[in-house]
Amino acid sequence: MFKTILVPLDGSPVSEQALVVAARLAQSHSACIHLAHVHSPYTTAPITIEGLPVIDEDLHSLAADHELAYLHQLAAKLPVSDHEPVTARLEGPIAFALNRYCYDSHADLVVLTTHGRNGFTQLWIGSVAESLLRSLHIPLLMLRPSSAPTESTPFRHIMVPLDGSALAEQILPHAITLADQEGAELTLVRIIEGAPNSSPAGVAYRPQENSQTTQHETAQIYLDRLTQDLLARGHPARSRVVAAEHPARAILATANEVGADLIALATRGRSGLSHTILGSVADKVLRGGDLPVLALRPSHPDD
């Protein structure tokens, strides 16, 4: 269960789209939702609330008053839940302030949209998202503006790419938690090297073909074990092994084929998932698709 959900807000309508999903999850998990804004003195579009003065009689900025009023207005619009929403106006570098607040508030889920102001403009490859994904060991639910609905629409099909490592499997408990609350089905996917149907008709046996067959069988056994365990615990689940030359493209294409509306993955692992955030399979999935992504930096033994 998610107990504390953090929604970073930059004052833009795009960033506020995350509130719809966060509020629904907060209700279904009986979680407390935290709305956080990081003050930036360098922004070209500061938050202003109509009717509030911009400066006081000593010509000092009243930006803090506007930002707090903004957060309070959004909190008042949230659906009634078991917990009163918490608002936080933060100071300092955006990523650092959000990171610190996650630890201080014991947040176990961050929900945010991918475009906005104050460092979120290029969220998929920007320093804020990169820092959060590198430093936090809690899942980030990343929504594209097109995937952040105006109405509360539960996720119904979550696809989980795995690479066979224990690190990659650390996303599973979070995906299961979300699936249980949303009533979603899980599809576990393993991408193996090679292209399907790569041998032309009439061509003699090639050693690499046997290697691919072995990879496929091994991958299927691995996924079957995980799937059977999920089914035994009452979680609807299925699996698929996909041979592909381009793993990221295969993950996105498979998500489309199975009808997934969310991809859940770990950002560090083996088989192409080890160098995440910059230039990796995970980064290409994060940047290249239209679906929401639940991303997690797994804990290493030396972390």
C-alpha positions in Angstrom: 0.0 0.0 0.0 1.1 3.5 -0.8 0.8 5.7 2.4 2.3 9.0 1.4 2.0 10.3 -2.2 4.0 13.4 -3.3 2.9 15.6 -6.2 5.5 18.2 -7.3 3.8 21.3 -8.8 5.3 24.1 -10.7 2.3 26.3 -11.1 1.4 25.1 -14.6 -1.9 23.4 -15.6 0.2 20.6 -17.1 1.8 19.8 -13.7 -1.6 19.9 -12.1 -2.9 17.1 -14.3 -1.0 14.7 -12.0 -3.4 15.6 -9.2 -6.3 13.6 -10.8 -4.3 10.4 -10.7 -2.7 11.1 -7.4 -6.0 11.9 -5.7 -7.5 8.6 -7.0 -4.6 6.6 -5.7 -4.7 8.4 -2.4 -8.3 7.5 -2.0 -7.9 3.8 -3.0 -4.8 3.4 -0.8 -6.1 5.6 2.1 -2.9 7.5 1.6 -2.0 11.1 2.5 -1.3 13.3 -0.5 1.4 16.0 -0.3 1.5 18.9 -2.7 4.9 20.5 -3.0 6.2 23.6 -4.8 9.8 24.6 -4.9 10.3 28.3 -5.1 12.6 29.5 -7.8 13.7 33.2 -7.8 14.8 32.8 -11.5 11.5 31.7 -13.0 10.1 33.9 -15.9 6.5 32.9 -14.9 6.1 33.3 -11.2 2.9 32.1 -9.5 0.5 34.9 -8.9 -3.0 34.7 -7.2 -5.5 37.3 -8.4 -6.4 39.7 -5.6 -3.2 39.3 -3.6 -0.6 42.1 -3.7 2.7 41.3 -5.3 4.8 43.4 -2.9 4.4 44.7 0.6 4.6 48.3 1.7 8.4 48.0 2.0 8.6 46.7 -1.6 9.4 43.2 -0.5 8.2 40.4 -2.6 5.1 38.5 -1.5 6.0 35.5 -3.7 5.8 33.1 -0.8 2.2 34.2 0.0 1.2 33.6 -3.6 2.8 30.2 -3.7 1.2 29.1 -0.5 -2.2 30.4 -1.6 -1.8 28.4 -4.8 -1.1 25.2 -3.0 -4.0 25.8 -0.5 -6.4 26.4 -3.4 -5.4 23.1 -5.1 -5.6 21.2 -1.8 -9.1 22.5 -1.3 -10.2 21.2 -4.7 -9.1 17.6 -3.9 -11.8 15.0 -3.2 -12.5 14.3 0.4 -10.4 11.5 1.7 -9.3 9.9 5.0 -6.4 12.3 5.3 -6.1 16.1 5.0 -3.8 17.0 2.1 -0.4 18.5 3.2 1.1 21.5 1.4 4.7 22.3 1.3 6.5 25.4 -0.2 10.2 24.4 -0.5 13.4 26.4 -1.0 16.6 25.5 -2.8 17.6 23.6 -6.0 14.4 21.9 -7.2 15.7 18.3 -7.4 17.5 18.6 -4.1 14.5 20.1 -2.3 12.1 17.5 -3.6 14.6 14.7 -2.8 15.0 15.9 0.8 11.2 16.4 1.2 10.6 12.8 0.0 12.9 11.5 2.8 11.5 13.9 5.4 7.9 13.1 4.7 8.5 9.3 4.1 6.9 9.5 0.7 6.6 6.1 -1.0 5.3 7.3 -4.3 5.9 10.4 -6.5 3.3 11.3 -9.1 4.2 14.0 -11.7 3.6 15.0 -15.2 6.4 15.4 -17.7 6.2 19.0 -18.8 5.9 22.3 -17.0 8.0 25.1 -15.7 11.0 25.5 -13.4 13.1 22.6 -14.5 10.3 20.2 -15.6 10.2 21.4 -19.2 12.3 18.5 -20.4 11.5 16.1 -17.6 12.4 12.9 -19.4 16.0 14.0 -19.9 16.2 17.0 -17.6 18.3 17.3 -14.4 15.3 17.2 -12.1 13.9 13.9 -13.2 17.4 12.4 -13.6 18.3 13.4 -10.1 15.1 12.0 -8.6 15.5 8.7 -10.4 19.1 8.4 -9.5 18.8 9.3 -5.9 15.4 8.0 -4.7 14.5 4.4 -4.1 10.8 4.9 -4.3 8.7 4.6 -7.5 8.0 7.6 -9.7 4.7 7.5 -11.6 5.4 9.7 -14.7 2.5 10.9 -16.7 2.5 12.5 -20.1 0.0 15.3 -20.4 -2.0 13.2 -22.9 -2.1 10.4 -20.4 -3.1 12.5 -17.4 -6.9 12.3 -17.7 -9.4 15.0 -16.6 -11.4 12.2 -15.0 -10.3 9.4 -12.7 -9.6 6.5 -14.9 -7.9 3.4 -13.2 -5.1 1.6 -14.9 -6.4 -1.7 -16.2 -3.3 -3.4 -17.7 0.3 -3.0 -16.4 3.2 -4.3 -18.4 6.4 -5.1 -16.6 9.6 -5.5 -18.6 12.1 -7.8 -16.8 15.7 -8.8 -17.6 16.1 -11.8 -15.4 17.8 -10.0 -12.6 16.8 -9.5 -9.0 17.3 -5.8 -9.4 14.8 -5.5 -12.2 12.3 -7.6 -10.1 12.3 -4.9 -7.4 9.6 -3.1 -9.4 7.2 -6.0 -9.1 5.9 -5.3 -5.5 5.1 -1.8 -6.6 3.4 -2.9 -9.8 1.5 -5.5 -7.8 0.3 -2.9 -5.3 -0.9 -0.7 -8.0 -2.5 -3.5 -9.9 -4.4 -4.8 -6.8 -5.8 -1.4 -6.0 -6.7 -0.5 -9.7 -8.0 -4.0 -10.6 -5.4 -4.3 -13.3 -3.9 -7.3 -15.0 -0.1 -7.8 -15.2 1.9 -8.8 -18.2 5.5 -9.8 -17.6 7.7 -9.3 -20.6 11.3 -10.5 -21.3 13.1 -9.2 -24.3 15.8 -11.5 -25.7 18.4 -10.7 -28.3 17.8 -11.3 -32.0 15.0 -10.6 -34.5 12.0 -12.9 -34.9 11.9 -14.9 -38.1 15.4 -13.8 -38.9 16.3 -17.0 -40.9 15.3 -16.9 -44.6 13.5 -19.9 -45.9 15.9 -22.6 -47.2 18.9 -21.4 -45.2 20.8 -24.1 -43.4 21.0 -24.3 -39.6 23.0 -21.6 -37.9 24.5 -21.9 -34.4 23.0 -18.6 -33.3 19.5 -19.8 -34.0 20.0 -22.6 -31.5 21.3 -20.0 -29.0 18.1 -17.9 -29.6 15.9 -20.9 -29.0 17.7 -21.6 -25.8 17.3 -18.0 -24.7 13.6 -18.1 -25.5 13.1 -21.3 -23.5 15.1 -20.0 -20.6 13.3 -16.7 -20.6 9.9 -18.5 -20.8 10.7 -20.7 -17.8 11.8 -17.7 -15.8 8.6 -15.8 -16.6 6.4 -18.8 -16.0 7.8 -19.1 -12.5 7.0 -15.5 -11.7 3.6 -15.7 -13.4 2.6 -18.8 -11.6 3.6 -17.3 -8.3 1.5 -14.2 -9.0 -1.5 -16.4 -10.0 -1.2 -18.4 -6.8 -1.4 -15.2 -4.8 -4.5 -14.1 -6.7 -3.0 -11.6 -9.1 -4.2 -11.9 -12.7 -1.0 -12.2 -14.8 0.4 -13.5 -18.0 3.8 -13.4 -19.7 5.4 -12.9 -23.1 8.9 -13.5 -24.5 9.9 -11.2 -27.4 13.0 -11.6 -29.6 14.1 -8.2 -30.9 17.1 -6.3 -32.1 16.0 -3.1 -30.5 14.7 -3.8 -26.9 13.2 -0.4 -26.2 11.2 -0.4 -29.4 10.1 -3.9 -28.7 9.0 -2.9 -25.2 6.9 -0.1 -26.5 5.5 -2.2 -29.4 4.6 -5.0 -27.0 2.9 -2.6 -24.6 0.7 -1.5 -27.5 0.0 -5.1 -28.7 -1.1 -6.3 -25.2 -3.2 -3.2 -24.6 -1.2 -2.0 -21.6 -2.0 1.5 -20.2 1.0 1.6 -17.9 4.6 0.4 -18.1 6.4 -0.5 -14.8 10.1 -0.9 -14.9 13.3 -0.7 -12.9 15.9 1.7 -14.1 18.9 -0.4 -13.3 19.5 -4.1 -14.1 21.2 -6.3 -16.7 20.8 -6.8 -20.5 20.6 -3.2 -21.5 18.9 -1.8 -18.4 22.1 -1.3 -16.5 22.9 2.2 -17.8 19.6 3.9 -17.3 18.6 7.6 -17.5 21.1 8.4 -20.2 21.2 6.5 -23.5 19.8 3.2 -22.2 16.8 1.0 -22.9 15.0 2.4 -19.9 15.7 5.9 -21.0 14.4 5.2 -24.5 11.2 3.7 -23.1 10.7 6.7 -20.8 11.3 9.2 -23.6 9.9 7.3 -26.6 6.4 6.2 -25.5 3.1 7.8 -24.9 2.1 5.6 -21.9 2.5 6.5 -18.2 5.6 4.9 -16.7 6.1 3.7 -13.1 9.9 3.8 -12.7 12.1 2.7 -9.8 15.7 2.8 -9.1 16.3 -0.5 -7.3 18.4 -0.8 -4.2 21.9 -2.3 -4.7 23.6 -4.2 -1.9 26.2 -1.3 -1.6 23.6 1.5 -1.6 
